[in-house]
Amino acid sequence: MEAARGFARFRYILAACVATRLVVDTSIQLFYSFLQIIALGMGLNVVVLGRLLSLRSVVGLSAPLFGNAADRHGYLLVMRLGLVLAAVGAFLMGSGAGFWSVAAGMVLSGLGLTGFVPTVQAYISAQLPFAQRARGIGILEYSWALAGIFGLSLMGLLFDHFSWQLPFFVLGTAILSAWALLGFLPKAPRGADTPLAGDREGTGEARAAAPNVSGILEDAAEKKVKPALAPQLSTVVLPAVRHINALFDLGSNRRSAYAVIGANCLFLFSQGHVLITHGVWLQNEYGLTASALGLAALAQGAAELFGAVLVSLITDRVGKKRSFQAGILGSLLFYIALPIVNNGLWPVIGALLLLRFAYEYGLVSAIALVSEQAPDRRGKVISLAVAVNLLGVTLTGFTGPWMYTHFGVWGLGPVSAVCTLAAFVLVSVWGRESG
């Protein structure tokens, strides 16, 4: 049950979460704008560093485990654990100790981001009714835009005037400060579908799955499998199957939930495919320095801020699904246009600004849409969505740098356009507004 009904009382909670997300989102976006600069500092090329970024993303498949832990033990505990892991990862990446240090930093950073980002979304969602959910999530997602406006511009100055390592140490220290800040926040209601410690059977859905496995075991017994084997299988296999079922069971609205999650994954892949190399594109083809890339990130952050603000103002009235669809269609138009406008810096910057606005409006609306697909297991649904999203983002580490290296901008826009169109079909045919 959602505990709070008045929005104003959460302004301090939102402020603390936005400030924390600003730092975390800066660490996420750092590679998008400065991939080539960081790669040179680490002694790597952009393709190798892109694959290491995929390593950071692929550990996001652990998100359902963090989601279940958050539903069971509390959102704040998992959020703060994630921040500690992210901070250690930042320090390792900035240590300059070589490839394996970077790889270890990517893994720890990925685990930290996976633990924190979906859990803070669930934490805010649990305290607001669905009628105000887009407003709250929209304000939380201001952080992504603010990271571009303030965080990346500061990082660009640090890269230009100091060293490639300093931004990682600054971010690691800031993340630890945010860990201390979150210790002052109140707890929030948790998911309702987590089995009690003494409930060996788990949820009702998990129980429903058990007879199927039991039947398999009975069939095996009838076929004269060794007598001692069936009890052993019952002890080991049944709990494992129940646990797996519980991880992926999204309730009666599962078709819509998985459709929305899948569409969101395709939408993020499309953006990531362009975003991961857009800094290299601007640097190679238009000669932008680190400071200039920071200014470009500032402008794009402003565009994203407008998109997030628009979500917080109108999406609850327009509808989460319709807003997501609008963001998808807007992004599709600009993906198609990218190769065409690549004949001057200002047309490219203009297209990127409009793309980031449309993308942010769609993405934040999608988060609000996902949050109500299964309200009784919100932490699980949001974490599963993040895991699937990160699977898509993982692929961008392989596709984006490679496609740009071989085909230029023609390897970016058209690929993203096709995937964005698939996302639109998926959410339009099977997606529902809520569970």
N, C-alpha and C positions, 0 to 999 in steps of 0.2 A: 504494500500500500504506500502511495506517495505521501510523504509527511507534510510537505509545505504547499500552501496555496497562494501565498502572497509573494509577488515577484520582488518587491523593493527590499525585503529583508535579506535577500541573497546577494546584495550588491557587493558586500565585502568578500564573500566566498568567490563570486565571479571575478572580482578584481585580483584576488590571489591566484586563482587558476589561470586567468589570462596572462598575468605576469610570468608565471611558471611556464606556460605553454609558449610564450614569446621566446624564452631562452631555448627551450627544447626544439621549437620549430626553426630557430636560427641554426641550430646544429644539424637539423635535417636538410635545410636548403643550402647550407654552406657549399656543398659539392656541386650543386646545380649551377651556381654562378661562377665558381672558381675552380672547376674541375682540373683544367690544364695547369693552373698555377700550383695547386696542391700536388698534382702528379709530378711536376718537375721537382718540387721540394722533397718529395718522398723518393725520388729516383725511379719513378714508374712512368709508363705512358698512359694515355687516357683510356685506351681499351682495357688494359690490366686494372686500372683503378676503377673503371666501370664495373668490371667483374667482381672486384672486392666490395663495391657498393651492393651488388646483388647478394653477396654473402650477408651483408647487414640486413638486407630485406628478407632473405629466405628464412632466417631464424624467427621472423614474424609468424611463421606457421605454428609457433608455440602459443599464439595469442589465446586460443580457447582454454589452455591450461591456466593462464593468468586470469581469464574471465571467470572460470569456475572458482579459482582461489578468491577472487574479489567477491563473488556472490556468497561464498562460504565464510570468509574471514574479515571482510570489510574492504571497501574501496581504498581508503586512505593508506592502509598497510601496503597494498600492492602498488599504489602510486609512488609511495616513498621508496620502496624497494627498487622500482624501475628507475628512479632518479639516481640512486647510488650506482647502479650498473651503468647508466648512461654517462655519469661523470668519470668513472674509471675508464670507460671506453674512450672518452675524449682525451684523457691524459695519455693513454697508450698510443693513440693515433698521432698525437703531437710530440711523442718522445723522440722521434727520429731514429728509433732502434732497428729499423729495417722492415722487410716485407712481413715477417711473422708477427711483429708487434702491431703492425697495421691490421693484419688479419684478425688478431685477437681483439684489438680495439673495435673492429667492425662487429664482431660477434657480440661482445658485451654491450656495445652501443645499441645494436639491434634488439637484444633482449630487453634493455632498459626502455627503449622507445615503445616496444611491444607491450610491456607491462604498464607503461604510463598513459599513452595516448588514448586507447579505448576506455581505460578505466576512469580517466577524468571525464570523458564524455558520459559514461554511465553514471558517475557520481553526480554530475549536474542534472542529467535526465531524471534520476531517481527523486529529485527534490522539486520537480516542476510538473504540473499537469500537462497533458498532451496539447491542450489549447495554447499553452505558453512555451511549448518545447522548442519550436523553431527560433523564438526570440532568444531564449537562453543559450541554445547551441550556437546561434548566429553570433552572439556577443563573445562566446568562448572562442569561436573561430576567427574573431578579429586578430587573434594572436598570429595566425599564419601571415596575414597581410602586414601586421606591425613588424614581424620579423624581417620582412623585405624592406620596409621603410626605415627602420632603425637598426636592426641587428646586422643585416648584410652590408648596409652602408658603412657601419663601424668596422666590420670585418674587412671590407675593402681598404679602408685607411690603414688598418693594422698590417695587412699584407703588403701594402705599398711602402710604408714607412718603417716597418720593423722586420718581421720574419714570417715565414709561412707557418711556423709552429705556435707563435703567440696566440692566434685566435682560438686554438684548441685548448690552451691553458686557461684563457679567459672564460671560455664556455664551460669548461669543467668546474671552475670555481663558482660560476654563477649558478650552475645546476645544483651544486651542494648547498648554496645559499637558499635556493628554492626548496630543497629538502627540509631545511630548518623552518621555513615559512609555513609549509603545509602541516607541520606539527601543531599549529594553532587552530586548524579548521575543525569544525564539528563533524561527527560521523553522520552517515546517511543510511537510509533503508537499503537492504540488500535484496538480491533476487529471491523469488518465492519458491523456486523449484529445486533448490539445493537440498539433498536428503540430510536428515539429522544424523549426528554422529552414530547413534545407535540403530539407525535404519539400514539394515544390511541389504534391503531390497531396492533402495533408491527410489526414484520417482515412479509414478504409475505407469508411464510409458516404458520405462526400463523393465518393469515387471512384466509388461505385456510381451516384451521381446523374449523373455526367458523361456516360455514353453517351446518356442521354435528350436532353441539350442538343446533343451531337454529332450525334445523328440529326436534330434540327431543322435544324442547320446544313447537313447533307448534303442534306436535302430542299430547302432553299433553293437550294443549289448546282445541284441537278437541275432546278429551275425557272428556271435561267438568271439567278440573281441575279448582279450584277456580280462578276467573278472576284476582285477585290481585297477585296470586302466580307467574304467568309467568313473569311479569315485574321484580319482585324481583329476580327470578332465573336468568333472563337475566343480571341483574346488578351485581350479585355476581358470578354466575357460569361461564359465558362467559369469563370475564377477568382471572379467575383462570385457566380455561382450556387453554386459550392462553398462559398464563405464563408457565404452565407445558409443553405445546408443545414447547415453545421457549427454555426451559431448556434442553430438550432432542432431539431437532431437530438438526441433524448434516448434513443436506443438501443432495445433490444427491449421495454422496459417503458414505452414512450412513452404508450400509452393510459392506463395508471394514473397516470403522472406528470402528464399534462395534466389528468386528472380531479381529482387532488388539488390541483393548482395552481388550477384553475378554482373548485373548492369553497372554497379558501382565499380567493380573490379576492372571492367573494360574501359570505363570512363577514366579511371586513374592511370591505367596503362597508357591510354592515348596521350594524356598530358605528360606523363613521365617520359615517354618515348621522345617527345620534343624537348622537355625541360632539362633532361640530364645533359644534353649537348648544346643548349642554346647559348651558354657562356662561351663555349669553344667556337661556335658559329660566329658570334659577335666579335670575338677576339681575332679569329683568323681572317674573316672576310671584311671586317670594318675597323680593325686595329684598336679595339678598346683596351685600356689599361685596367688594372685591378680597381682603381678608384672610380673609373668610368663604369665598369661593370657593377660596382656598388650603387652608383647613381641610377643605372638602368634597373637594378633590383628594387631600388626605392620607388621608382615610378610604377613598376609592376605591382609592388606591395600596395601602393595607393589604389590601383585598379582593383586589386583583390579586396581591399578594405571596403570599397564601394559595394562590391558584390555581397560581402558578408553583412554589411549594414542593411542592404536592401532585403536580404533574407529576414533579418530581425524585425524589419518594419512591415513586410507584406506577406511573407510566406504562410503564416498561420491563417491568414484570410484567403489567400489564393489557393492554398492546398500544397502539401509537400510533394506529392507526385507530380502535379502540374509544373511546379517550380523546377523539379529535377529534370523533367522533360524539356523545359525551356532552356535550361543551362546546357543540356546535351545538344540541342539543335543549334544554339548560338555557337558553341565550340566547334561543331561540325563545319559551319560556314567558314570559320577562320582557319581551320586545318586545311581546307580546300584552297584557301587563298594564300597560304604561306609561300609556296614556290613562286607564285605570280608576283607577289610584292617584294621579292628578294632582289631588288634592283637599286636599293639605296637604304641608308641607315634609318632615316625617319619613317619611311613606309613600314620597315620591319618592326621598329619599336612600336609604331601605332597598332600594327596587327597583333603584336604580343600583348599590348595593354588590353585590347578588346578581348582577346582570347582569355587572358587571365581573369578578367571581370566575369565573362560568361561561365568560365570553369568554376570559379569560386562560388558563384550563385548556385550553380547546379550541385556542387559538392556539398556545401553546407545544408542545402535542402535535402540531399540524399541522407546525410547523417541523421537529421530529424526524422526522416521517413523510416530508416532502419531502426531507430530507437523504439518504435511502437509496433514493430512486426510481431513481437512476442513479449508483452510487458512483464510477464511473470518470470522471465529469464533474460532480462535486459543485458546484464553483464556478459552472458554467454553469447547472445546474438551480436552485440557490438564487437566483442572480441573475435568471434568467428568472421565477421565482416572484415575486420582489420587483417586477420590472417590471410583471407582470400585476396584482399587488396594488395597485401605485401607480396603475395605470389605474383600478381601482375606487375608490381613495381620491380620485383626481382628480374623479370624478363627484360625490363627496360635497360638494365645495366649491360645486357648482352646486345639488345637490338639497337638502342639509340646510338652509342658511339660507333658501332660497326656500320650501321646503315649510313650515318653521316660521313664516315671516312670513305665509303665506297661510292655513295650516290649524292652526297651533299643534301641540300634541303629537300630534294625530291624523294629522298629516303625517309623523311620525317613526316611531312604533312599528309600525304596520301595514305600511309599506313595507319596513322592516327584517325583519319577520317573514316576508314572502313570499320575500325573497332568501335568508334563512337556511334556509327549507324547501327551496329549490332546491339549496343547498349540501349539505344532508343527502342528498338523492336522488343527487346527482352522486358523492359520495365512497362512498356505500353500494353503488351499482350497479357502478361501474368502478374504484374505488380499491383498491389492494393494499397490504399492509404494507411490502413492500420490493421492489426490483428483482430 
